[in-house]
Amino acid sequence: MEKRELLASFEELEQMALQMQNTIAAVKEELDELVEQNAELEIENAHLRARLQELDARKKPRVDRTTKNGLSKSRQNLEKLYDEGFHVCNVDNMYGSRRINDEPCVFCQDVIYGERR
């Protein structure tokens, strides 16, 4: 192979690598959106199931609004989002953004469990 052919091959390989990098970034962004949408749909599904149960048990008075671990349903939803890897705190407008490597966030935990401690 001549030097020019080698250089041309290298430039072509570089362009292919850049295209692949762009494709991977786009797929990752779509995957993040799908994970977020899935979490929202799971929460909505849980709300709908709870509403159906309320309608079925209309005659029974509702006594306790807290359930699992003493958390209200809204805090359970926040806990679920947090467990899915999203921020639920409002610090620096982080709500809804992904937690990098699922690192713990003291502010999010305070929002979820703050009154219980």
N, C-alpha and C positions, 0 to 999 in steps of 0.2 A: 504494500500500500504506500502510495506517495504521501508526502506531508500534507498536501492540500486535501486529498481524500480522507486522510486521518482527521484533519481538522473539521472537515465537513461532517464526517460521521460523529465526531464528538459534539458538535453544535446541534446536530439532529437528536442525539441522545439527551442533550441538555434540555431541548424543547419538549421532548417526550416526558422527561422527569418533571418539568414545570407543569405540564398538562395534568400529569398524574397527581401532583401535589394539589392543584386546584380542584380536581375531582374529589380527592380525599377530603379536603376542607369542606366542600359542598355537601358531601354525604354526611360528614360529622355534624354539620349544622342542621341538616334535615333530621338526623337521628335525635339530636337534642330537642328539637321541636316535637318530634313524635313522643319522646319520653315525657315531656312536659304535658302534652295533650293527653297522653294515656293517664297520667296522674290526675289531671282535672276530670277526665271521664270516670275514673274509678270513684272519685269523691262525689261526683254528680250521681252516679249509680247508687252509691251508699245513701245519699240524701233521698233519692226516689224510693229506695227500699224502706227507709225509715218512715217516709211519708205514707207509704202503703200500709205499713204496720200500724201507724197512728190511725189511719182511716178504718182499718179492720178492728182495732181495739178502741173505738170511739166511746163506747159505754164505760170503759174502765178509766178511772181518773189517773192522771199522770202524776206520780209522786216525786220521783227523783230525776233530775235532768243530767246528773253526772253518772258516768258509767266507768268503763275501764280505767283503772289507776286513779279514779277520782277526777278524771278530766271531762270537761264538757265536750259535746260533739264538735264544737268549733275548734277547741284545742286539740281534739283527736285528729281533725282534718289537718291542722297545722303540723302536728306530729308526723302524720303520714307524708305530707309534702317534704318535711325535713328529712325523714327516713329515705325518701326517694332521691335525696341529694340536692334539694333546693333550699335557699335561704328563706326564712319566714320573718326575719327581723327587718326593721325599717332603717337601720343604720346605713348611712351613705347610699340610700335608695337601692339596697341589695335585694329587697324582697323579690322573689321569683327567679333570681339568677342562680346559676349552678354553683354549688360549693366545690371548689377545686379539690380533687381526690377525696371527696366526702369528709373534709377536715371538720372537726367540731367547731361550732360557733356559740360562744357564751351568750351572745345577745339573742340568738334564736332560741336557745334553751331557756333563757329567762322569759321570753314571750310565751313559750309553751308551758313551762313548769313554775314560773315565777311566783304565783300566789300560793302554791302548795308548799314551798320550802320554808 
